[in-house]
């Protein structure tokens, strides 16, 4: 039974890593499920309740924050309100189109939206591309946050089982 629980936990961690890069599943909460699995399984492995609460809250927070980092990046790289709005609309469309595009729309949606928003608002192409680049930088930052958290969850998982 213990081997089965550990194997399922490792599968959840792998799905968490893959889902961080390729949606539709939110990576950190899926990886967090691996900790819950071994915590509640009938064995001697358990975590402090405070640890589970903190990591659970971090998982949800990072997953939510990840959706808005691209918008923040657009703004930080000189995007106007039109670019920020376009990035947000592109994000929404990217989420909706994820089943069709296999996750590429999550990356390209905010970038294309930021560029389109700037162009529609009358900005020159340089501003539009800088705004789109900011959206991409935000995506990379969000990806980094997710991967760092999942790496930490993986470390805790393996530390407890070995």
N, C-alpha and C positions, 0 to 999 in steps of 0.2 A: 504493500500500500504506500509506503513512504517513497519508494522509487517512482511510483506513478504520480504522486503529488509533486515531486521535484521535477519530473519530466514535464508535467503540465505547466509548472511555474516557469521553466526555461522557455517553453513554447510561448507563453504570454510575454516574457521579456523580449523574445525575438520579434513577435508581432508588434510590441510597443516600439522597438527601434525602427522597424520597417514602416509602421504607421506614422512615425514622426516625419519621414521623408515623403511617403506616398499615402495620402489619405485614402479612405474616408474615416477610419477609426482614429480617435485621439490617442496618440502614443503614450503620454505619461499616465493617464488613468488605466490603460490596459496593462502597463508595466506594474502599476500599483496593485492591480488584481493579483499579481504573482505573490506579492508580500501577504496580502490577505489570505490567499490560498494556503500558504504554508503556516500562517499564524493560526488559522481555524481548523487545520487538518489535525487528525488525532495522532499527534506526536509530541515530542518535547520542545519543539521549536516554537517560540512565541516572542513577540515584540512588546515593548512597553506601549500602553495605550496612547501616551503622548506622542511617541514616535509615529505611530500609525496615523494619528490625527494630523500631525504636522505634514507628513509626506502626502497624505490624501488631499489636504488643503493646497499644498504646493502643486500637486498634479492638476487639480481643477484650475487653479489660478494661472499656471503656465499655459494650459490649454486655451483658456479664455484670452489671456494677454497676447498670445501668439497671433490671434486674429487681428489685433489692433497695432502690432508693431510695424507692419507694412505701411499703415496709414501714417503712423508717427514718422517713419523714415521719409515718406513723401514730403511731409511738412518740413522736416529738418534739412532736406536737400533743396529747399527753396520753392517747393510746390505751393501754389496758391490754394485758396479754398476750393477752386474748381478741380485741381489735381487731387486734393484730399477726398473730395466727394467722388471723383472718378475712381480713385483707388478703392474706396469703400464699395461702390457699385460693382467694380471689377471683382472684388473679393466675394461679394454675394453671388455673382454670376459664376465665379470659379467654384464655389461650394456646390451650387446647383448642377454644374456641368461635370463635376468630379466623376460620377459613375460612367459618363460617356468618354471623358478624356483620360481617365486613369490617373488623375491627380495633377496633370500638367497645368490644368486650368487654375489650380490653387496658386501656382507660381506666377503664371502669365496673366491671370485675371487682374490682380491689383496693378501690375506694371502697365498693361495695356489700358486699363481704366484711368490711371494717372496721366498717361500720355494723351489719351483721347480727351479727358477733361480739360487739360491745359490747352490743347489745340482748339477745342470747341469754344473755350473762353477767350480765344484770340491771342494766346501767348505764342511766342516764336518757338520753333522746333527745338532750339537749345534748352529753353526752360522746360519744355515738355519732356525731353529726354532726361534731363537732370532729375525731374520729378519722378519719372519712371524708374530711374536708377536708385533713387532714394527708397522707393517702394521695394525694389529687389534687395537692397541692403537691409531693410526692415525684415524681409522674409528670412534672410540668412541669420540675422540676430535671433529671430524667433526659433529657427531651427536649432541654433546653438543652445538656447535655453532648454529646449526639449531634450536634446541629446545629453546635456550635462545632467539634467535631473534623472533621466533614465539610466545613465551611467552610474549615478549615485545609488539608485534603487537596485541596480544589478549588483553593485558592490555589497550592499547590505544583504541582499538575498544570498549571495554566495558565502559571505562571511558567516551567516547564521547556519547554513546547511553543512558547511565544512568546518 
